[in-house]
Amino acid sequence: MVPSSENSSVNSQKPHTPFWLGALRAGFRAYLQQVFFEELSGPVRKKVHMWDNELSDSSDAKQKRACVATVSAPSQTLKLPWMPKKPVVAELAAIAGLAQAVETRKRLATIMAPGHLTHLILPFLEEDLGEAREAVEMALELWAKWQSPNSGGNAELQVLFCNEIADGGSRLPSNLKSLIGRVEKYLRAGATVILVTPRLALPPALQRYVGQTLRAPQLTQAVLVEVLRTIHAGAAAMTEDDLSSKMPPDQGLQQITLTQLQAALRLKDIDQLVSRLKVLAAPQQKGSGATLDAVRGQSDAVAHLRRMLADLNSWRAGKLTWSEASMSAVFYGPPGNGKTMLASAFAGSAGIPLHATSYSVCQKAGHQGDMLRLLHEVFRQAEATVPSVLFIDEIDGFSDRSRESPHEQYLRGVVNGLLTELSHAASVPGLVLLAATNDLAVVDPAVIRPGRFDTKIAIRNPDRTGIRDILADHLRLSQSIDIADADIDIAARELIGASGAEVVARAREALARARHASRAVNGDDLRAVCEVNVAGDWAAHLRRIAVHETGHLAVRVSLDLPEPISVQIGAAGGSVTSPAVPLHTEATASDALAELLAGRVAERLLLGDLSSGAGHGPDSDLAKATLQAFRMEAEWGFGETVPIWQSSATVFSLGVPPAMRPAVERRLRDAENKAAAAIEAHRKAALALAEILLERRELAGDELLRVLEEVGLGNRKAASTVSYLAS
């Protein structure tokens, strides 16, 4: 039993010693006292109470700690600093985190109330907890004695540590059921319950019992200095100020794991220890060094990221709360256009670390448990270094609903794990979430819903201006260049429709030609690498692309569809970018189906034959039209039969079911007829538009709408964006 004099000294702690710091030091000493006795006498369960000079304002309050144990303690006395043989960093970190979260005597009283559950978040927890639970119990029992030193009626204390709490959906996993059962049992008995986890989010079935939630900070200089001066002789020989001045900044310390810190503390020389800590605290992952200023061909995406950057800087300056800012986005669009580079450039402009992962990287880890563990570690590292960027590439791989798989349960577990990580990450101030996918339509809506990813940013092939800028930037990497701006303009015109990666590849080829010829790169090099190798007449090939895209435009403006945004033709093919209808009726779906088939119909009507351009791969016009016709019958309930829902995910792998094939064929045939009627009605205007497109190669915005008016095609409405690509 602790004498009453201890209580009076605690209640009048020194003004310069915050309650949490005095509690931390007392907890450290109490736990190390137990470890000291164990290493001398073997493992025994002891409860340690003490008087603490840190919490006393009495000049003569220098009593030594008293130990009340279940066995007799050795006669030796613990003298700090002292480094035990066994690892103790996890335990000391848990005590420190608890002390910082408790912070005040008033909050401690609330925590220790009978029948009360406190959720304590220790974000630095690792799988190997060591004796962290025992250390937390000991500290709380000690501090509780300060609250009521003469009372033997304190509620029973139950501390529960749980590294992984996953809500499996409608069915609770067995480990979560067991945990909830224990919580309910302890609360019914009037116990004081502390649930310690590394994460904020708890399943609703457990969250309803939480009386308050406390979050400990990551490792800080102040805590590290206390740990070092308690167990490291070299550190204890220095003043607090001198030791603090040698420590890495808080942001760097936050990425050091407890295991790394424990290993570093085995170095007896303080200078070697400090050097090791600085190495561990150095940023492990950075962006490429590029910034948003260096990004070319994605002006809309860059503008949005600059707004995010401005909000991030306002938050860092204390002018904006994290909840007020939209700091998450998904990049989507065809490959080769710099989605990964944009994430790196944002991190570079912000001057913060970039942590990147992808489905393929996580999958290499092995079975589901290893995969989820690697995913969790990436999120933990990003959280430990906030402000930081976490970039998830191939996010569709985690939840691609278009794939058939015999491992549905495995994939469901992976998706649930990702959802848990994303929900937690969204609550971490300073953690910017970015992701990328080539096809937004196949990503599970739960993964990219607002709250997890607030913004969807289209990343398209660069326009002519973007192509010119990309070429100029990469050609100027050469110290010897003899290319006029006109040469770059001509090359950009020829490369319209190419991805950013394809444009960069052409610039590298031009540089390589000049390098191997031992001369400056010139316009001939650029023209040579931009030449298109097409069997037959190149002009006729380009005309076919122009007619094909004109067909899409003519049908779109003739039917009840939103007006187009842009059109491009070039060596890589053509594309029309248009707004999408957010919700289809049967009429709008039929019109959209006609537009999908309009390119091949225009080739047949205006050129006299068809090419394979509309049917190259699962992203082609024919593939999209087939999928939409099937959805109209099987998913959207537009068919004449009883509306029984059937997934379209198997269309490309198993084909259209025989019983449904006649209805799908009828819709495709009707759509072709509708497209043919629209093109015939505007044949003259379509041919005129094709000629203009051949000359200019690219039309967009107001210029496109003006040209459509000039040739006799009308205006329509606008909504959100989708692209129809022709190979």
Solvent accessible surface area in square Angstrom, and as a share of the most:
residue,aa,sasa,rsa
1,M,137,0.61
2,V,6,0.03
3,P,56,0.35
4,S,68,0.44
5,S,62,0.40
6,E,1,0.01
7,N,38,0.19
8,S,68,0.44
9,S,22,0.14
10,V,2,0.01
11,N,89,0.46
12,S,48,0.31
13,Q,42,0.19
14,K,64,0.27
15,P,140,0.88
16,H,140,0.63
17,T,3,0.02
18,P,59,0.37
19,F,17,0.07
20,W,50,0.18
21,L,27,0.14
22,G,0,0.00
23,A,1,0.01
24,L,0,0.00
25,R,35,0.13
26,A,0,0.00
27,G,1,0.01
28,F,1,0.01
29,R,56,0.20
30,A,0,0.00
31,Y,1,0.00
32,L,0,0.00
33,Q,14,0.06
34,Q,6,0.02
35,V,0,0.00
36,F,23,0.10
37,F,7,0.03
38,E,23,0.10
39,E,62,0.28
40,L,84,0.42
41,S,64,0.41
42,G,28,0.27
43,P,126,0.79
44,V,38,0.22
45,R,97,0.35
46,K,1,0.00
47,K,99,0.42
48,V,2,0.01
49,H,21,0.09
50,M,2,0.01
51,W,51,0.18
52,D,9,0.05
53,N,61,0.32
54,E,37,0.17
55,L,1,0.00
56,S,4,0.02
57,D,86,0.44
58,S,52,0.33
59,S,104,0.67
60,D,117,0.61
61,A,15,0.12
62,K,149,0.63
63,Q,86,0.38
64,K,155,0.66
65,R,60,0.22
66,A,45,0.35
67,C,40,0.24
68,V,79,0.46
69,A,33,0.25
70,T,104,0.60
71,V,69,0.39
72,S,104,0.67
73,A,44,0.34
74,P,34,0.21
75,S,109,0.70
76,Q,103,0.46
77,T,73,0.43
78,L,7,0.03
79,K,160,0.68
80,L,58,0.29
81,P,49,0.31
82,W,55,0.19
83,M,58,0.26
84,P,1,0.01
85,K,176,0.74
86,K,52,0.22
87,P,82,0.52
88,V,0,0.00
89,V,3,0.02
90,A,25,0.20
91,E,5,0.02
92,L,0,0.00
93,A,8,0.07
94,A,0,0.00
95,I,1,0.00
96,A,1,0.01
97,G,1,0.01
98,L,2,0.01
99,A,1,0.00
100,Q,35,0.16
101,A,4,0.03
102,V,1,0.01
103,E,83,0.37
104,T,62,0.36
105,R,61,0.22
106,K,169,0.72
107,R,85,0.31
108,L,0,0.00
109,A,49,0.38
110,T,60,0.35
111,I,0,0.00
112,M,29,0.13
113,A,35,0.27
114,P,97,0.61
115,G,39,0.37
116,H,34,0.15
117,L,2,0.01
118,T,1,0.01
119,H,0,0.00
120,L,1,0.00
121,I,0,0.00
122,L,0,0.00
123,P,7,0.04
124,F,21,0.09
125,L,14,0.07
126,E,41,0.19
127,E,123,0.55
128,D,116,0.60
129,L,40,0.20
130,G,50,0.49
131,E,49,0.22
132,A,1,0.01
133,R,99,0.36
134,E,45,0.20
135,A,0,0.00
136,V,0,0.00
137,E,20,0.09
138,M,5,0.02
139,A,1,0.00
140,L,0,0.00
141,E,41,0.18
142,L,1,0.00
143,W,0,0.00
144,A,7,0.06
145,K,36,0.15
146,W,1,0.01
147,Q,61,0.27
148,S,34,0.22
149,P,7,0.04
150,N,109,0.56
151,S,41,0.27
152,G,76,0.73
153,G,69,0.66
154,N,69,0.36
155,A,27,0.21
156,E,107,0.48
157,L,25,0.12
158,Q,35,0.16
159,V,4,0.02
160,L,6,0.03
161,F,33,0.14
162,C,26,0.16
163,N,34,0.17
164,E,101,0.45
165,I,23,0.11
166,A,52,0.40
167,D,50,0.26
168,G,36,0.35
169,G,49,0.47
170,S,120,0.77
171,R,202,0.74
172,L,55,0.27
173,P,42,0.27
174,S,92,0.59
175,N,83,0.43
176,L,2,0.01
177,K,118,0.50
178,S,66,0.43
179,L,14,0.07
180,I,14,0.07
181,G,34,0.33
182,R,112,0.41
183,V,0,0.00
184,E,43,0.19
185,K,126,0.53
186,Y,35,0.13
187,L,34,0.17
188,R,184,0.67
189,A,81,0.63
190,G,26,0.25
191,A,1,0.01
192,T,0,0.00
193,V,0,0.00
194,I,1,0.01
195,L,0,0.00
196,V,0,0.00
197,T,4,0.02
198,P,9,0.06
199,R,27,0.10
200,L,66,0.33
201,A,47,0.37
202,L,19,0.09
203,P,7,0.05
204,P,100,0.63
205,A,25,0.19
206,L,0,0.00
207,Q,74,0.33
208,R,169,0.62
209,Y,63,0.24
210,V,25,0.14
211,G,50,0.48
212,Q,39,0.18
213,T,57,0.33
214,L,14,0.07
215,R,98,0.36
216,A,0,0.00
217,P,54,0.34
218,Q,20,0.09
219,L,15,0.07
220,T,23,0.13
221,Q,52,0.23
222,A,55,0.42
223,V,6,0.04
224,L,0,0.00
225,V,5,0.03
226,E,14,0.07
227,V,4,0.02
228,L,0,0.00
229,R,76,0.28
230,T,15,0.09
231,I,2,0.01
232,H,8,0.04
233,A,73,0.57
234,G,21,0.21
235,A,0,0.00
236,A,31,0.24
237,A,94,0.73
238,M,37,0.16
239,T,83,0.48
240,E,75,0.34
241,D,116,0.60
242,D,75,0.39
243,L,0,0.00
244,S,35,0.23
245,S,92,0.59
246,K,78,0.33
247,M,10,0.04
248,P,7,0.04
249,P,92,0.58
250,D,59,0.30
251,Q,68,0.30
252,G,9,0.09
253,L,0,0.00
254,Q,33,0.15
255,Q,24,0.11
256,I,8,0.04
257,T,31,0.18
258,L,11,0.06
259,T,89,0.52
260,Q,71,0.32
261,L,3,0.01
262,Q,21,0.09
263,A,53,0.41
264,A,0,0.00
265,L,2,0.01
266,R,99,0.36
267,L,44,0.22
268,K,184,0.78
269,D,67,0.35
270,I,29,0.15
271,D,85,0.44
272,Q,104,0.46
273,L,0,0.00
274,V,11,0.06
275,S,64,0.41
276,R,93,0.34
277,L,0,0.00
278,K,106,0.45
279,V,101,0.58
280,L,33,0.16
281,A,8,0.06
282,A,45,0.35
283,P,70,0.44
284,Q,124,0.55
285,Q,66,0.29
286,K,141,0.60
287,G,21,0.20
288,S,92,0.59
289,G,65,0.62
290,A,29,0.22
291,T,45,0.26
292,L,2,0.01
293,D,97,0.50
294,A,56,0.43
295,V,12,0.07
296,R,84,0.31
297,G,23,0.22
298,Q,17,0.08
299,S,87,0.56
300,D,109,0.56
301,A,0,0.00
302,V,16,0.09
303,A,44,0.34
304,H,37,0.16
305,L,0,0.00
306,R,100,0.36
307,R,143,0.52
308,M,5,0.02
309,L,22,0.11
310,A,56,0.44
311,D,50,0.26
312,L,0,0.00
313,N,72,0.37
314,S,35,0.22
315,W,58,0.20
316,R,109,0.40
317,A,69,0.54
318,G,67,0.64
319,K,165,0.70
320,L,42,0.21
321,T,79,0.46
322,W,35,0.12
323,S,107,0.69
324,E,114,0.51
325,A,15,0.12
326,S,47,0.30
327,M,10,0.04
328,S,11,0.07
329,A,0,0.00
330,V,0,0.00
331,F,0,0.00
332,Y,49,0.19
333,G,9,0.09
334,P,39,0.25
335,P,87,0.55
336,G,34,0.32
337,N,8,0.04
338,G,22,0.21
339,K,19,0.08
340,T,71,0.41
341,M,80,0.36
342,L,0,0.00
343,A,0,0.00
344,S,8,0.05
345,A,0,0.00
346,F,0,0.00
347,A,1,0.01
348,G,28,0.27
349,S,38,0.24
350,A,10,0.08
351,G,65,0.62
352,I,12,0.06
353,P,13,0.08
354,L,18,0.09
355,H,7,0.03
356,A,49,0.38
357,T,7,0.04
358,S,10,0.06
359,Y,21,0.08
360,S,44,0.28
361,V,73,0.42
362,C,0,0.00
363,Q,89,0.40
364,K,168,0.71
365,A,38,0.29
366,G,40,0.39
367,H,122,0.54
368,Q,52,0.23
369,G,28,0.27
370,D,44,0.23
371,M,1,0.00
372,L,46,0.23
373,R,123,0.45
374,L,61,0.30
375,L,2,0.01
376,H,35,0.16
377,E,57,0.26
378,V,16,0.09
379,F,3,0.01
380,R,25,0.09
381,Q,56,0.25
382,A,0,0.00
383,E,9,0.04
384,A,0,0.00
385,T,1,0.01
386,V,32,0.18
387,P,18,0.11
388,S,0,0.00
389,V,0,0.00
390,L,0,0.00
391,F,3,0.01
392,I,0,0.00
393,D,42,0.22
394,E,68,0.30
395,I,0,0.00
396,D,32,0.16
397,G,10,0.09
398,F,1,0.00
399,S,9,0.06
400,D,28,0.14
401,R,126,0.46
402,S,53,0.34
403,R,99,0.36
404,E,100,0.45
405,S,42,0.27
406,P,126,0.79
407,H,117,0.52
408,E,102,0.46
409,Q,127,0.56
410,Y,64,0.24
411,L,37,0.18
412,R,116,0.42
413,G,20,0.19
414,V,0,0.00
415,V,20,0.12
416,N,47,0.24
417,G,17,0.17
418,L,0,0.00
419,L,31,0.16
420,T,51,0.30
421,E,14,0.06
422,L,0,0.00
423,S,39,0.25
424,H,4,0.02
425,A,1,0.01
426,A,44,0.34
427,S,44,0.28
428,V,4,0.02
429,P,66,0.42
430,G,0,0.00
431,L,7,0.04
432,V,0,0.00
433,L,3,0.02
434,L,0,0.00
435,A,0,0.00
436,A,0,0.00
437,T,2,0.01
438,N,84,0.43
439,D,63,0.33
440,L,44,0.22
441,A,67,0.52
442,V,25,0.14
443,V,2,0.01
444,D,35,0.18
445,P,79,0.50
446,A,39,0.30
447,V,0,0.00
448,I,16,0.08
449,R,104,0.38
450,P,96,0.60
451,G,42,0.40
452,R,28,0.10
453,F,0,0.00
454,D,63,0.33
455,T,28,0.16
456,K,69,0.29
457,I,13,0.07
458,A,21,0.16
459,I,0,0.00
460,R,76,0.28
461,N,36,0.19
462,P,2,0.01
463,D,66,0.34
464,R,68,0.25
465,T,69,0.40
466,G,4,0.04
467,I,0,0.00
468,R,81,0.30
469,D,50,0.26
470,I,15,0.08
471,L,0,0.00
472,A,9,0.07
473,D,50,0.26
474,H,47,0.21
475,L,0,0.00
476,R,145,0.53
477,L,132,0.66
478,S,32,0.21
479,Q,191,0.85
480,S,53,0.34
481,I,67,0.34
482,D,100,0.52
483,I,25,0.13
484,A,59,0.46
485,D,98,0.51
486,A,62,0.48
487,D,27,0.14
488,I,6,0.03
489,D,49,0.25
490,I,86,0.44
491,A,3,0.03
492,A,0,0.00
493,R,63,0.23
494,E,36,0.16
495,L,8,0.04
496,I,0,0.00
497,G,13,0.13
498,A,5,0.04
499,S,13,0.08
500,G,11,0.10
501,A,57,0.44
502,E,76,0.34
503,V,0,0.00
504,V,23,0.13
505,A,38,0.29
506,R,75,0.27
507,A,0,0.00
508,R,155,0.57
509,E,77,0.35
510,A,0,0.00
511,L,25,0.12
512,A,24,0.19
513,R,112,0.41
514,A,3,0.02
515,R,154,0.56
516,H,149,0.67
517,A,53,0.41
518,S,105,0.67
519,R,99,0.36
520,A,29,0.23
521,V,2,0.01
522,N,36,0.19
523,G,5,0.05
524,D,82,0.43
525,D,0,0.00
526,L,1,0.00
527,R,104,0.38
528,A,35,0.27
529,V,16,0.09
530,C,7,0.04
531,E,127,0.57
532,V,46,0.27
533,N,151,0.78
534,V,40,0.23
535,A,107,0.83
536,G,74,0.71
537,D,90,0.46
538,W,67,0.24
539,A,65,0.51
540,A,54,0.42
541,H,68,0.31
542,L,8,0.04
543,R,96,0.35
544,R,56,0.20
545,I,16,0.08
546,A,0,0.00
547,V,3,0.02
548,H,6,0.02
549,E,0,0.00
550,T,0,0.00
551,G,0,0.00
552,H,0,0.00
553,L,0,0.00
554,A,0,0.00
555,V,0,0.00
556,R,5,0.02
557,V,4,0.02
558,S,31,0.20
559,L,30,0.15
560,D,79,0.41
561,L,2,0.01
562,P,12,0.08
563,E,33,0.15
564,P,5,0.03
565,I,67,0.34
566,S,22,0.14
567,V,1,0.00
568,Q,18,0.08
569,I,0,0.00
570,G,0,0.00
571,A,30,0.23
572,A,49,0.38
573,G,3,0.03
574,G,6,0.06
575,S,15,0.10
576,V,0,0.00
577,T,10,0.06
578,S,0,0.00
579,P,1,0.01
580,A,29,0.23
581,V,37,0.21
582,P,119,0.75
583,L,152,0.75
584,H,48,0.21
585,T,80,0.47
586,E,76,0.34
587,A,68,0.53
588,T,23,0.14
589,A,0,0.00
590,S,28,0.18
591,D,14,0.07
592,A,6,0.05
593,L,2,0.01
594,A,0,0.00
595,E,0,0.00
596,L,4,0.02
597,L,3,0.02
598,A,0,0.00
599,G,0,0.00
600,R,51,0.19
601,V,1,0.00
602,A,0,0.00
603,E,2,0.01
604,R,100,0.37
605,L,38,0.19
606,L,24,0.12
607,L,62,0.31
608,G,62,0.59
609,D,73,0.38
610,L,74,0.37
611,S,47,0.30
612,S,74,0.48
613,G,14,0.13
614,A,1,0.01
615,G,37,0.36
616,H,101,0.45
617,G,41,0.40
618,P,98,0.62
619,D,95,0.49
620,S,4,0.03
621,D,1,0.01
622,L,66,0.33
623,A,13,0.10
624,K,56,0.24
625,A,0,0.00
626,T,36,0.21
627,L,33,0.17
628,Q,25,0.11
629,A,0,0.00
630,F,1,0.00
631,R,75,0.27
632,M,1,0.00
633,E,22,0.10
634,A,2,0.02
635,E,40,0.18
636,W,88,0.31
637,G,36,0.35
638,F,45,0.19
639,G,19,0.18
640,E,157,0.71
641,T,110,0.64
642,V,112,0.65
643,P,101,0.63
644,I,132,0.67
645,W,166,0.58
646,Q,68,0.30
647,S,39,0.25
648,S,9,0.06
649,A,28,0.22
650,T,33,0.19
651,V,8,0.05
652,F,112,0.47
653,S,76,0.49
654,L,134,0.67
655,G,33,0.32
656,V,22,0.13
657,P,38,0.24
658,P,120,0.75
659,A,102,0.79
660,M,42,0.19
661,R,127,0.46
662,P,85,0.53
663,A,20,0.15
664,V,4,0.02
665,E,72,0.32
666,R,87,0.32
667,R,27,0.10
668,L,39,0.19
669,R,135,0.49
670,D,79,0.41
671,A,5,0.04
672,E,40,0.18
673,N,94,0.48
674,K,71,0.30
675,A,0,0.00
676,A,20,0.15
677,A,66,0.51
678,A,11,0.08
679,I,1,0.00
680,E,84,0.38
681,A,77,0.60
682,H,54,0.24
683,R,91,0.33
684,K,175,0.74
685,A,11,0.09
686,A,0,0.00
687,L,74,0.37
688,A,40,0.31
689,L,0,0.00
690,A,2,0.01
691,E,83,0.37
692,I,37,0.19
693,L,0,0.00
694,L,28,0.14
695,E,119,0.54
696,R,88,0.32
697,R,12,0.05
698,E,33,0.15
699,L,0,0.00
700,A,47,0.37
701,G,36,0.35
702,D,112,0.58
703,E,62,0.28
704,L,0,0.00
705,L,39,0.19
706,R,129,0.47
707,V,1,0.01
708,L,0,0.00
709,E,90,0.40
710,E,117,0.53
711,V,25,0.14
712,G,52,0.50
713,L,3,0.02
714,G,36,0.34
715,N,76,0.39
716,R,101,0.37
717,K,127,0.54
718,A,75,0.58
719,A,52,0.40
720,S,70,0.45
721,T,39,0.23
722,V,58,0.33
723,S,32,0.21
724,Y,24,0.09
725,L,61,0.31
726,A,10,0.08
727,S,65,0.42
